[in-house]
Amino acid sequence: MVQDRIEIKRALISVNDTSGLADLMKKLQSGKRDIEVIATSETANEIRRLGYSAITVAEYTGSTESPDLRALDPTILGGLLLDPAIPEHDAYMQQQNTRPIDLVVADLPPFQNEGDAEKSAKNIDVGGPTMVRAAGKGFKRVATIVNWKDLELLQESGNGIGTDLEMRATLMQHAFAHTCKYEGEIDDFFSNRESTETEPHRVEIKRALISVYDKSGLADLMKRLQPDKRGIELISSGGTAKEIAKMGYQVIDVSTYTGHPESPGGLVKTLLRKIHDGLLPHPGQDAPPIDLFVGNLYPFQTAVVKSPGDYEKIKENIDIGGPTMVRSAARGFTRVAVIVNWSDLDLLGEWETKEPGNVIGTTAQGRFMLMKHAFEHTRNYEGAIADFWTKQDPKKIAEFYLKGEKK
């Protein structure tokens, strides 16, 4: 069931520009309003300094907060992507103690160009865009504010505050335009850079994560990796895992690897710290390093062509986990290889070691090239999503859902 007006009961806030924070908190927690606010640590500190209450992401999720990944946690993202009005979702949310989040307020600062590629890569925000995109996809019940001027779209009514569906559709458009701009800034910087490494700095592939829509190059990848012979651990999920297993190779399902149960529709299956910490240049203590990520994204334009006018089917084809993995792996290019085009398989190379047999891996120059291709891939993907949604009439989007409910 799609509701027109949604009362805000729980909000997630993570902002770099705090200029509108006092106005926001006055709306959320003044008078008889006592909306629960979850915030990343620095934002929570500023909220408390202003005299309002907030719990940190770490306190809310029970796990330590990563400055690199912000609110990338299934408890948070499940609260944005899962819909308690759907029985299967509601059962999973209760089982995992995941509560719905009705409002996200987050901004992505302009990408900081440090001149040097490796230093600049450290400024790439992974968790922020994922949080904004997840909230944008969940616009049927989640409002997303990425510009302080949009605070006026929050509708105050008596002791409550909320949004209607048309307003949430408008905010969704702003959200996808925001993430598209951010991806463009990253791609613009790296597309004009070349690797300055003069030494190969080879990294052997010992663990690979694979999640692909286009499986045409999967057999060639397996032939090159020879995972059984070389002892390479393969992690995958869904159709990709089934295809790899069908070829006769051992593969670990993502849910088994992370220890987190499969979510309805796989909405949060890869949005877990163990995956993304493992893709960072310096993996976390509880995250084994992943040396290779192979992933390509379902062409969003295809969804638009296949389902013209069906906003729900088009929305459901917005991939959240895939672009996040691509971005994490590309950010970790000093150690991690990321392949988004099957034509780049030739950048995987073999070399001899003191141990019997050859190993397979990548050079610094190869990983740099793969990283550039990855950011181009996510830019094109984000661009297609923003281009479609920003051209739609928010009123017609709202009518599509509300009329559907009345049938």
C-alpha positions as a Python dict, from the first residue, in 0.01 Angstrom:
ca = {
    (1, 'M'): (0, 0, 0),
    (2, 'V'): (138, 340, -102),
    (3, 'Q'): (55, 624, 135),
    (4, 'D'): (29, 980, 12),
    (5, 'R'): (127, 1154, 335),
    (6, 'I'): (401, 1001, 548),
    (7, 'E'): (456, 1131, 900),
    (8, 'I'): (826, 1151, 987),
    (9, 'K'): (902, 944, 1295),
    (10, 'R'): (1268, 860, 1235),
    (11, 'A'): (1535, 1060, 1050),
    (12, 'L'): (1891, 988, 939),
    (13, 'I'): (2123, 1288, 911),
    (14, 'S'): (2481, 1308, 778),
    (15, 'V'): (2590, 1648, 655),
    (16, 'N'): (2912, 1830, 579),
    (17, 'D'): (2739, 2168, 542),
    (18, 'T'): (2577, 2229, 880),
    (19, 'S'): (2435, 2574, 795),
    (20, 'G'): (2075, 2449, 790),
    (21, 'L'): (2101, 2203, 1077),
    (22, 'A'): (1948, 2430, 1341),
    (23, 'D'): (1643, 2496, 1122),
    (24, 'L'): (1604, 2124, 1052),
    (25, 'M'): (1627, 2022, 1418),
    (26, 'K'): (1379, 2293, 1516),
    (27, 'K'): (1132, 2134, 1273),
    (28, 'L'): (1200, 1782, 1398),
    (29, 'Q'): (1225, 1826, 1775),
    (30, 'S'): (1054, 2147, 1880),
    (31, 'G'): (738, 2165, 2088),
    (32, 'K'): (572, 1826, 2124),
    (33, 'R'): (765, 1671, 1837),
    (34, 'D'): (1024, 1418, 1943),
    (35, 'I'): (1137, 1255, 1620),
    (36, 'E'): (1414, 1002, 1662),
    (37, 'V'): (1731, 1126, 1495),
    (38, 'I'): (2019, 901, 1391),
    (39, 'A'): (2333, 1078, 1276),
    (40, 'T'): (2693, 1012, 1182),
    (41, 'S'): (2927, 1103, 1467),
    (42, 'E'): (3030, 1458, 1368),
    (43, 'T'): (2674, 1553, 1274),
    (44, 'A'): (2544, 1403, 1601),
    (45, 'N'): (2795, 1611, 1798),
    (46, 'E'): (2676, 1928, 1623),
    (47, 'I'): (2310, 1840, 1686),
    (48, 'R'): (2382, 1791, 2056),
    (49, 'R'): (2576, 2118, 2066),
    (50, 'L'): (2262, 2289, 1935),
    (51, 'G'): (2069, 2143, 2229),
    (52, 'Y'): (1882, 1866, 2049),
    (53, 'S'): (1905, 1489, 2082),
    (54, 'A'): (2059, 1239, 1841),
    (55, 'I'): (2201, 889, 1857),
    (56, 'T'): (2504, 800, 1651),
    (57, 'V'): (2502, 544, 1373),
    (58, 'A'): (2732, 331, 1588),
    (59, 'E'): (2489, 342, 1881),
    (60, 'Y'): (2194, 265, 1654),
    (61, 'T'): (2354, -26, 1468),
    (62, 'G'): (2573, -165, 1746),
    (63, 'S'): (2881, -156, 1524),
    (64, 'T'): (3171, 85, 1498),
    (65, 'E'): (3131, 371, 1253),
    (66, 'S'): (3368, 380, 957),
    (67, 'P'): (3462, 729, 834),
    (68, 'D'): (3515, 578, 488),
    (69, 'L'): (3175, 408, 470),
    (70, 'R'): (2955, 645, 674),
    (71, 'A'): (2617, 475, 733),
    (72, 'L'): (2681, 171, 513),
    (73, 'D'): (2506, -87, 730),
    (74, 'P'): (2213, -323, 661),
    (75, 'T'): (2022, -189, 961),
    (76, 'I'): (2038, 161, 815),
    (77, 'L'): (1998, 78, 446),
    (78, 'G'): (1732, -185, 514),
    (79, 'G'): (1536, 88, 690),
    (80, 'L'): (1539, 282, 362),
    (81, 'L'): (1496, 8, 102),
    (82, 'L'): (1259, -232, 276),
    (83, 'D'): (889, -152, 302),
    (84, 'P'): (706, -261, 620),
    (85, 'A'): (378, -251, 426),
    (86, 'I'): (497, -560, 238),
    (87, 'P'): (453, -866, 466),
    (88, 'E'): (776, -1037, 354),
    (89, 'H'): (972, -717, 416),
    (90, 'D'): (803, -657, 751),
    (91, 'A'): (885, -1009, 874),
    (92, 'Y'): (1250, -966, 778),
    (93, 'M'): (1267, -620, 940),
    (94, 'Q'): (1129, -753, 1265),
    (95, 'Q'): (1366, -1049, 1257),
    (96, 'Q'): (1666, -821, 1200),
    (97, 'N'): (1544, -541, 1428),
    (98, 'T'): (1539, -303, 1131),
    (99, 'R'): (1311, -2, 1173),
    (100, 'P'): (1182, 217, 890),
    (101, 'I'): (1354, 551, 834),
    (102, 'D'): (1126, 820, 692),
    (103, 'L'): (1370, 1104, 621),
    (104, 'V'): (1731, 1123, 506),
    (105, 'V'): (1919, 1451, 514),
    (106, 'A'): (2263, 1416, 357),
    (107, 'D'): (2494, 1605, 130),
    (108, 'L'): (2797, 1507, -74),
    (109, 'P'): (3075, 1766, -62),
    (110, 'P'): (3242, 1859, -391),
    (111, 'F'): (3504, 1596, -471),
    (112, 'Q'): (3835, 1718, -330),
    (113, 'N'): (4107, 1711, -593),
    (114, 'E'): (4443, 1668, -419),
    (115, 'G'): (4632, 1663, -750),
    (116, 'D'): (4772, 1320, -674),
    (117, 'A'): (4545, 1029, -772),
    (118, 'E'): (4614, 814, -465),
    (119, 'K'): (4557, 1102, -221),
    (120, 'S'): (4245, 1213, -408),
    (121, 'A'): (4100, 860, -400),
    (122, 'K'): (4096, 877, -20),
    (123, 'N'): (3841, 1161, -49),
    (124, 'I'): (3591, 948, -240),
    (125, 'D'): (3277, 903, -32),
    (126, 'V'): (3138, 550, -56),
    (127, 'G'): (2866, 542, 210),
    (128, 'G'): (2719, 887, 142),
    (129, 'P'): (2611, 829, -221),
    (130, 'T'): (2476, 486, -127),
    (131, 'M'): (2267, 636, 151),
    (132, 'V'): (2127, 907, -80),
    (133, 'R'): (2059, 661, -364),
    (134, 'A'): (1886, 412, -133),
    (135, 'A'): (1664, 686, 5),
    (136, 'G'): (1593, 808, -348),
    (137, 'K'): (1490, 461, -457),
    (138, 'G'): (1266, 435, -151),
    (139, 'F'): (1080, 759, -231),
    (140, 'K'): (738, 594, -201),
    (141, 'R'): (778, 638, 173),
    (142, 'V'): (1120, 807, 228),
    (143, 'A'): (1195, 1178, 185),
    (144, 'T'): (1550, 1272, 86),
    (145, 'I'): (1693, 1619, 137),
    (146, 'V'): (2028, 1702, -23),
    (147, 'N'): (1985, 2082, -36),
    (148, 'W'): (1892, 2295, 263),
    (149, 'K'): (1652, 2501, 49),
    (150, 'D'): (1434, 2188, 25),
    (151, 'L'): (1354, 2206, 397),
    (152, 'E'): (1048, 2409, 299),
    (153, 'L'): (904, 2095, 136),
    (154, 'L'): (860, 1936, 481),
    (155, 'Q'): (494, 1989, 569),
    (156, 'E'): (413, 2080, 928),
    (157, 'S'): (69, 1988, 1055),
    (158, 'G'): (-16, 2036, 1420),
    (159, 'N'): (226, 1829, 1626),
    (160, 'G'): (341, 1632, 1323),
    (161, 'I'): (565, 1685, 1024),
    (162, 'G'): (575, 1487, 702),
    (163, 'T'): (568, 1481, 323),
    (164, 'D'): (326, 1388, 51),
    (165, 'L'): (414, 1159, -239),
    (166, 'E'): (452, 1438, -495),
    (167, 'M'): (698, 1615, -268),
    (168, 'R'): (894, 1293, -210),
    (169, 'A'): (912, 1242, -588),
    (170, 'T'): (1051, 1595, -624),
    (171, 'L'): (1310, 1529, -354),
    (172, 'M'): (1400, 1200, -522),
    (173, 'Q'): (1480, 1390, -842),
    (174, 'H'): (1709, 1622, -650),
    (175, 'A'): (1878, 1325, -483),
    (176, 'F'): (1964, 1144, -808),
    (177, 'A'): (2083, 1469, -967),
    (178, 'H'): (2308, 1517, -662),
    (179, 'T'): (2471, 1173, -684),
    (180, 'C'): (2507, 1208, -1062),
    (181, 'K'): (2697, 1535, -1019),
    (182, 'Y'): (2923, 1374, -758),
    (183, 'E'): (3006, 1076, -982),
    (184, 'G'): (3080, 1316, -1267),
    (185, 'E'): (3330, 1511, -1059),
    (186, 'I'): (3517, 1191, -972),
    (187, 'D'): (3522, 1065, -1331),
    (188, 'D'): (3631, 1405, -1464),
    (189, 'F'): (3933, 1401, -1235),
    (190, 'F'): (4054, 1045, -1293),
    (191, 'S'): (3977, 1031, -1666),
    (192, 'N'): (4244, 1295, -1721),
    (193, 'R'): (4511, 1121, -1515),
    (194, 'E'): (4765, 856, -1603),
    (195, 'S'): (4943, 626, -1363),
    (196, 'T'): (5274, 766, -1238),
    (197, 'E'): (5393, 428, -1112),
    (198, 'T'): (5720, 314, -1265),
    (199, 'E'): (5732, -18, -1080),
    (200, 'P'): (5479, -298, -1142),
    (201, 'H'): (5371, -330, -775),
    (202, 'R'): (5200, -658, -855),
    (203, 'V'): (4912, -779, -638),
    (204, 'E'): (4831, -1149, -648),
    (205, 'I'): (4463, -1240, -664),
    (206, 'K'): (4373, -1465, -373),
    (207, 'R'): (4010, -1370, -323),
    (208, 'A'): (3762, -1251, -587),
    (209, 'L'): (3409, -1110, -559),
    (210, 'I'): (3199, -1152, -872),
    (211, 'S'): (2852, -1010, -943),
    (212, 'V'): (2763, -955, -1308),
    (213, 'Y'): (2452, -889, -1512),
    (214, 'D'): (2629, -962, -1843),
    (215, 'K'): (2773, -1312, -1796),
    (216, 'S'): (2916, -1348, -2148),
    (217, 'G'): (3276, -1330, -2027),
    (218, 'L'): (3235, -1540, -1714),
    (219, 'A'): (3374, -1862, -1865),
    (220, 'D'): (3681, -1675, -1994),
    (221, 'L'): (3734, -1520, -1651),
    (222, 'M'): (3724, -1860, -1481),
    (223, 'K'): (3963, -2002, -1741),
    (224, 'R'): (4213, -1725, -1669),
    (225, 'L'): (4178, -1738, -1290),
    (226, 'Q'): (4193, -2118, -1261),
    (227, 'P'): (4060, -2076, -905),
    (228, 'D'): (4071, -2446, -808),
    (229, 'K'): (4432, -2484, -922),
    (230, 'R'): (4551, -2157, -767),
    (231, 'G'): (4337, -2172, -453),
    (232, 'I'): (4156, -1847, -528),
    (233, 'E'): (3847, -1801, -311),
    (234, 'L'): (3538, -1702, -511),
    (235, 'I'): (3250, -1509, -355),
    (236, 'S'): (2930, -1446, -547),
    (237, 'S'): (2551, -1448, -526),
    (238, 'G'): (2233, -1508, -720),
    (239, 'G'): (2255, -1597, -1087),
    (240, 'T'): (2629, -1533, -1103),
    (241, 'A'): (2699, -1786, -826),
    (242, 'K'): (2475, -2043, -994),
    (243, 'E'): (2654, -1996, -1326),
    (244, 'I'): (2998, -2035, -1165),
    (245, 'A'): (2886, -2349, -980),
    (246, 'K'): (2741, -2487, -1303),
    (247, 'M'): (3089, -2457, -1457),
    (248, 'G'): (3219, -2684, -1181),
    (249, 'Y'): (3392, -2429, -960),
    (250, 'Q'): (3355, -2389, -584),
    (251, 'V'): (3189, -2060, -491),
    (252, 'I'): (3086, -1910, -157),
    (253, 'D'): (2749, -1735, -150),
    (254, 'V'): (2764, -1376, -27),
    (255, 'S'): (2519, -1448, 257),
    (256, 'T'): (2736, -1737, 377),
    (257, 'Y'): (3048, -1520, 350),
    (258, 'T'): (2903, -1229, 546),
    (259, 'G'): (2696, -1435, 789),
    (260, 'H'): (2401, -1204, 721),
    (261, 'P'): (2072, -1367, 615),
    (262, 'E'): (1941, -1307, 264),
    (263, 'S'): (1707, -1009, 249),
    (264, 'P'): (1385, -997, 43),
    (265, 'G'): (1478, -932, -318),
    (266, 'G'): (1845, -927, -218),
    (267, 'L'): (1806, -555, -143),
    (268, 'V'): (2084, -534, 118),
    (269, 'K'): (2280, -855, 55),
    (270, 'T'): (2604, -680, -49),
    (271, 'L'): (2558, -361, 156),
    (272, 'L'): (2767, -499, 440),
    (273, 'R'): (3087, -382, 603),
    (274, 'K'): (3266, -716, 557),
    (275, 'I'): (3236, -673, 180),
    (276, 'H'): (3328, -306, 154),
    (277, 'D'): (3596, -302, 425),
    (278, 'G'): (3757, -585, 229),
    (279, 'L'): (3770, -364, -82),
    (280, 'L'): (3935, -66, 87),
    (281, 'P'): (4309, -3, 38),
    (282, 'H'): (4365, -111, 400),
    (283, 'P'): (4098, -370, 492),
    (284, 'G'): (3940, -366, 836),
    (285, 'Q'): (4041, -614, 1103),
    (286, 'D'): (3733, -832, 1053),
    (287, 'A'): (3730, -808, 673),
    (288, 'P'): (3957, -1039, 471),
    (289, 'P'): (4108, -849, 177),
    (290, 'I'): (3935, -888, -160),
    (291, 'D'): (4183, -850, -444),
    (292, 'L'): (3949, -854, -743),
    (293, 'F'): (3594, -736, -798),
    (294, 'V'): (3423, -819, -1127),
    (295, 'G'): (3089, -648, -1174),
    (296, 'N'): (2880, -487, -1444),
    (297, 'L'): (2546, -315, -1405),
    (298, 'Y'): (2211, -385, -1567),
    (299, 'P'): (2160, -112, -1830),
    (300, 'F'): (1907, 122, -1671),
    (301, 'Q'): (1799, 246, -2015),
    (302, 'T'): (1685, -109, -2095),
    (303, 'A'): (1443, -100, -1801),
    (304, 'V'): (1298, 227, -1929),
    (305, 'V'): (1249, 85, -2280),
    (306, 'K'): (1100, -242, -2153),
    (307, 'S'): (854, -79, -1915),
    (308, 'P'): (755, 262, -2057),
    (309, 'G'): (539, 452, -1814),
    (310, 'D'): (565, 188, -1540),
    (311, 'Y'): (744, 384, -1270),
    (312, 'E'): (747, 93, -1027),
    (313, 'K'): (924, -150, -1261),
    (314, 'I'): (1171, 119, -1364),
    (315, 'K'): (1239, 211, -1001),
    (316, 'E'): (1299, -151, -905),
    (317, 'N'): (1576, -167, -1165),
    (318, 'I'): (1781, 91, -977),
    (319, 'D'): (2075, -108, -845),
    (320, 'I'): (2212, 9, -509),
    (321, 'G'): (2462, -262, -413),
    (322, 'G'): (2630, -297, -753),
    (323, 'P'): (2748, 64, -796),
    (324, 'T'): (2855, 72, -431),
    (325, 'M'): (3083, -230, -483),
    (326, 'V'): (3224, -78, -802),
    (327, 'R'): (3292, 250, -621),
    (328, 'S'): (3454, 78, -321),
    (329, 'A'): (3677, -138, -540),
    (330, 'A'): (3779, 156, -760),
    (331, 'R'): (3859, 364, -452),
    (332, 'G'): (4091, 84, -341),
    (333, 'F'): (4278, 73, -675),
    (334, 'T'): (4623, 79, -510),
    (335, 'R'): (4550, -279, -407),
    (336, 'V'): (4220, -389, -566),
    (337, 'A'): (4148, -463, -932),
    (338, 'V'): (3796, -383, -1054),
    (339, 'I'): (3670, -514, -1387),
    (340, 'V'): (3351, -372, -1537),
    (341, 'N'): (3424, -454, -1903),
    (342, 'W'): (3501, -805, -2025),
    (343, 'S'): (3748, -653, -2273),
    (344, 'D'): (3970, -565, -1975),
    (345, 'L'): (4039, -929, -1882),
    (346, 'D'): (4375, -899, -2060),
    (347, 'L'): (4490, -674, -1776),
    (348, 'L'): (4498, -985, -1556),
    (349, 'G'): (4848, -1124, -1587),
    (350, 'E'): (5049, -1427, -1473),
    (351, 'W'): (5397, -1432, -1326),
    (352, 'E'): (5628, -1682, -1167),
    (353, 'T'): (5705, -1699, -797),
    (354, 'K'): (5940, -1902, -583),
    (355, 'E'): (5654, -2145, -526),
    (356, 'P'): (5575, -2401, -797),
    (357, 'G'): (5331, -2275, -1062),
    (358, 'N'): (5232, -1928, -1176),
    (359, 'V'): (5011, -1684, -989),
    (360, 'I'): (4769, -1436, -1142),
    (361, 'G'): (4721, -1074, -1051),
    (362, 'T'): (4750, -715, -1163),
    (363, 'T'): (5010, -440, -1188),
    (364, 'A'): (4975, -86, -1055),
    (365, 'Q'): (4936, 47, -1409),
    (366, 'G'): (4668, -212, -1485),
    (367, 'R'): (4472, -137, -1169),
    (368, 'F'): (4485, 235, -1247),
    (369, 'M'): (4337, 175, -1592),
    (370, 'L'): (4067, -51, -1447),
    (371, 'M'): (3981, 214, -1187),
    (372, 'K'): (3929, 475, -1460),
    (373, 'H'): (3696, 241, -1648),
    (374, 'A'): (3503, 171, -1327),
    (375, 'F'): (3433, 537, -1251),
    (376, 'E'): (3326, 593, -1611),
    (377, 'H'): (3087, 297, -1569),
    (378, 'T'): (2924, 435, -1252),
    (379, 'R'): (2907, 784, -1400),
    (380, 'N'): (2717, 655, -1703),
    (381, 'Y'): (2488, 451, -1480),
    (382, 'E'): (2410, 742, -1245),
    (383, 'G'): (2366, 969, -1545),
    (384, 'A'): (2105, 743, -1702),
    (385, 'I'): (1906, 729, -1376),
    (386, 'A'): (1919, 1104, -1317),
    (387, 'D'): (1839, 1180, -1681),
    (388, 'F'): (1523, 970, -1669),
    (389, 'W'): (1382, 1073, -1333),
    (390, 'T'): (1456, 1444, -1358),
    (391, 'K'): (1256, 1459, -1683),
    (392, 'Q'): (943, 1317, -1518),
    (393, 'D'): (659, 1520, -1369),
    (394, 'P'): (647, 1457, -990),
    (395, 'K'): (271, 1504, -997),
    (396, 'K'): (233, 1229, -1257),
    (397, 'I'): (463, 1000, -1059),
    (398, 'A'): (242, 1048, -752),
    (399, 'E'): (-74, 993, -956),
    (400, 'F'): (68, 669, -1100),
    (401, 'Y'): (106, 519, -753),
    (402, 'L'): (-204, 663, -591),
    (403, 'K'): (-434, 569, -880),
    (404, 'G'): (-289, 221, -874),
    (405, 'E'): (-384, 189, -511),
    (406, 'K'): (-743, 291, -585),
    (407, 'K'): (-801, 24, -853),
}
